[in-house]
């Protein structure tokens, strides 16, 4: 049984990873800003006895470190992100950029560093999967109005590669998935219509956590096309 800490666990991909993990017999820690959303996800997953809830903002370094200390994970999945459209030429685009970097990049880095330092202190190996995007892979699936999101996801790819190098001597793996659009609260709010469900991506995340299947991968970003 693994202990998997999942950020952005109140809906979408985070919830889908949680469902697969609980079904596999793992212990799950769900991280998110809204306790109500975390409790709703816990109810939908149906693993009340196997799920711990952490109403934490991933930008809050002390709170993230406290959650890691309490849950003591051996795997981390960073799904927390925002996806918003903003007019590049408007002043509001500056705020959108700052927020996207703060949550999508800095939040991911905060969680990764907290987990990696914990594993180093406990002298154990661990596995991390970050969530990038095809919008962060050479501009694929890139549209006007999403420069903040695309920039942050490009940075997540680079962060994944850098952290993989840092963790390699300790047996810590850091990989990422870069999916296209799938059905979620964020995509619905933006009017994106797709039948693709997050469980498809969640299954790939689970595979990346499995050393028996993907133990040779480190610093790798798996691109997930919409038709896969």
N, C-alpha and C positions, 0 to 999 in steps of 0.2 A: 504494500500500500504506500502510495506517495502522498505527500502533503503539498498541494498545489495552491499557490496564492494567485488570484486572478483579479486584475484591476479592470474597471469598467464592467463589473460583474452584475450590474442590475438589469441588463437587457442585452439584446443583440448577440454579438460574437462571444462576449464574456460569459453570458448565460449559457450559450450553446456548448462552450468548452466545459463549463461546470456540469452540465447535464451528462455529457459523455464521460467525464471524469468520475462522477458519482456512480454512474452505471458500471464503471470498471472497478469500483471498490475503493477509490481514492478519497482522501479527506480534502475538502476544498475550503479555502478562505476567500470570500467575496469582498472586494473593495469597491467602494463607490461613495459619492457625495451624499446620496439620498438613502437614508435608512429605509424609508417606505418602499423604494424601488428594490432595494436588496431583499427585503422581506417578501415582496411579491415574486421576485425571481426564485427565492428559496422555496416558496410555495409551489411555483410551477415546476421546478426541478423535482420536488418531492423528496429531497434528501435532508430533512430537518436535522436528523441525527448525525449527518456527515458534513454539514456546512456550518462554518463560522462566519459571522458578518462583521465587517469593519467599515463603519461610516466615516471614511477618511478622504480628504482631498489629496490627490497625488502630488500637488504642489507643496504640501506641508511636510517638510523633511522630518521634523521630530515625530509627527503623527505616523508617518510611513515607517520610520524606524521602530516605533513602538509596536505597530501591527506586526512587523517582521519578528520582533523579539517575542511577542506573545504567541504567534502562530507557528513559528519555527519551520518554515517551508523548506522543501528540497527542490522545488521547481517554482518558476514564476512565469506568468503569462500576462503581458502588458497590453491590454485592449483599450484602456481609457483614452478617449480622444474626443475632439469636437470637429464637426464638419459644418462649415458655414460659408455662404456666398456673400461676398462684399464687393462693392463697386471700387475697383482699383483706383479710380481717380478721385474718390471722395475721402474726406478726412477720416471717416469711420474705418477705412481700410487699415489705418495704422493701428487702431485698437484691435481689430480682428487679427492682424499679424502677431501682435504681442501676445494675445490670448492663445492663438494656435501654437506658437512656440512654447509658451509656458506650460500648456497641458500636454500637447502631443509629443514634444521633445523633452523639455525639462522634467515633466512628470514621469516620463519613461525612464530618463536617466536617474532620477531620484529613487525610483523603485528598484532599478537594476543595481545601483550602488549599495543600497541598503541590504539587499539580498546577498550580493557577492561578499560584502564585508562580514555578514553574519556567517556565511559558509566558510570563509577563511578563518574566522575566530573559532568555529566548531570543527575545523579540519575535515570538512566533508566536500564532496563534489555536488554540483547542482546544474540545473538546466533552465535556460531562459528562452522564451519565444516572444519577440516583440512583433507588434502589428504595424507594418508600413502600409503601402498602397501602390497600386499600379500608377497612380498619379505621382508617386515619388520615384518612379523608375523611368528615367529618360523622358519624363513628361507624358507617359502613356496615360490614356484616359484623363487628359488634362483639358479643362474648359476655362473660359474667361470667368473671372470672379473668384477663382480658387487659388490664387497665388500663395496665400497664407498657408492653406492646407497642404498644397503641393510642396512648398518649401520645408514645412515641418516634417513631412514624410520622407523627403529626400534625406533630411538630417537623421531620421531614425535609422535609415539604411547605413549611413556612415557610423552612427553611434554603435550599431550592432557589430560592425566589423572591428571597430576600435576596442570595444569591451571584450570581444572574443579573444583578441590578442592579450589583453590584461588577465583574463581568467584562465587561459590555456595552461600555464604552468601548474595551476591548482586543480586541473581537471574540471573546470567550469566551462560549459558550452553556452554560447549565445548565438541564436539564429533568429530569423524573422520570416514572416509571410507577408506577401504584398498582393492582396486580393483586389479584384475589381469590385464594382458596386454590388451589394447584396441587400436584400430587404431588411430594413432596420428602422428604428424610430427616427434616426438622423436623416436617412435617405428619403423617408416618407415626408418629412417636414420640408424637404427641398424639392419635392415633386418628382423625384426619380422613381420610375416604375420598373421593377424587375421582379421576376419570379424566383430568382436565385436566393436560396436560404443560407443563413450563416453556418448551419451544421456542416455544409460542404467544406468550408474553411476550417471549422473546428476540428474536423477529422484530420486535416493536414497538420494542425497545431499539435494534436495528440501524437501523431507520428513523429514529429520533430522532438517531442519530449521522450520518446522511446529510444533508449540507447541501443537496444538490440537491433533496431531497424535503421537508425540514422546516427549512430554513434560517431561515424567518421565526419559528420558535418559540423562545422564550427565557423561562425562568421558568414554564414550563407543566407541569402534571402531567396525564398521560393516564390516565384511569380505564379499567381493563381488566376488563370484566365476565366472569363465569365462562363465559358462553355464546358469547364472541367467539373 
